[in-house]
Amino acid sequence: MSKRLKELHEEITLRLNGVVDSPRREAELLLIAYLGKDQLYFITHQEDMIDENDPKLLEWIAKRSANVPLEYLTNRVSFYSREFYIDEGALIPRPETEHLIDEVLAHVSLDDAMSVVEVGVGSGIISILLALHLPNARFIAVDISPRALAVARRNIDMFGLSDRIELREGDLLSSITEKIDFLVSNPPYIAQDAPLESNLSYEPQNALFGGEIGDEMIRALLDEVYVRRIPFFACEMGYDQRLKVQEYLKNFAVQSLDFYTDYAAFDRGFVLKAIHE
C-alpha cells in the first residue's frame, strides 16, 4: 500500500510527537535519509507515492519513535563538513567537539612533524580531521572499547589514513610507550548519577560517564601529562568543570591554560601548555 510523501510525513510527525524536540523536522530528515534524496527533492516531490509497508521504513519509524538516534539508523553522521560512518559502538559526534579540532590546530604549526595521541578515539573523527590538517604528524589513537575501534578503523580506512593513524586498545595511556608531543581527548565527563536524555541510553555508556564526580578521567589524563612530560594537552570537558580543572592544576607547573567555549557560550574545554622541570 502506498501513500503520498506529504501524507507519510504527517503520519511520522504524529508518531514522533512527544518523543523528539522537533517532530516535523525529524520526520522530514528520516524520510530524506530513507529515500536517499536531498531536501529540495523532498520539497518538490510531495505528491510522490511511497510504499508505507516497506520493512526498512517500518523499522526506522519504530526505532525513531523509541528515540533511537537517526544517525544509528542511517549509519551516517556529519561532522566538520564531512560525513562519517557511525553505529552503536561509538558515541555520536557532537557539533561542540568541532571546537576541540580548532583549538588544537590553533596551537600548532600545520607543517610540524609531531606525535599526536588521542585517548578515547570513538568513531575516529578527531584523529582523522587532525591528520587531514596536519600532513606531517603521526597519530596513535586508543580506546578501551573494541567496538569503538572497529568504527574508527572503518572511518580511517575510508579516508585513506591507515598509514598515519595507528589504533590501539587500552585504558588511557596504558598502551603507549612512545614520546608524545600533543595529547588530545574528548573523554567521558558526565557524573555517574547525572540524569540523561532518553536518546543517550542508546549510546555507549562508557563514552559518557566519567566517574562518580565526572572529571575523574580528566584528572587522570592531567596526571599523565606531567608523569610523561607531555608538552601540550587539549581536552573537552563539561560546562561546569572549569573551576575544578583550575583547582587541580594549582599543584602543577603551567605555562598557559586556555579555556574555550562552545556554540552556546558554555565552557567546553581547554588547552594546557605544561612546564616540565
Secondary structure, 3 states (H helix, E strand, C coil): CEEEHHHHHHHHHHHHECCECCHHHHHHHHHHHHHCCCHHHHHHCCCCEEECCCHHHHHHHHHHHCCCCHHHHHCEEEECCEEEECCCCCCCCCHHHHHHHHHHHHCCCCCCCCEEEEECCCCCHHHHHHHHHCCCCEEEEEECCHHHHHHHHHHHHHCCCCCCEEEEECCCCCCCCCCCCEEEECCCCEECCCCCCHHHHHCCHHHCEEECCCCHHHHHHHHHHHHCCCCEEEEECCCCCHHHHHHHHHHCCEEEEEEEECCCCCEEEEEEEECCC
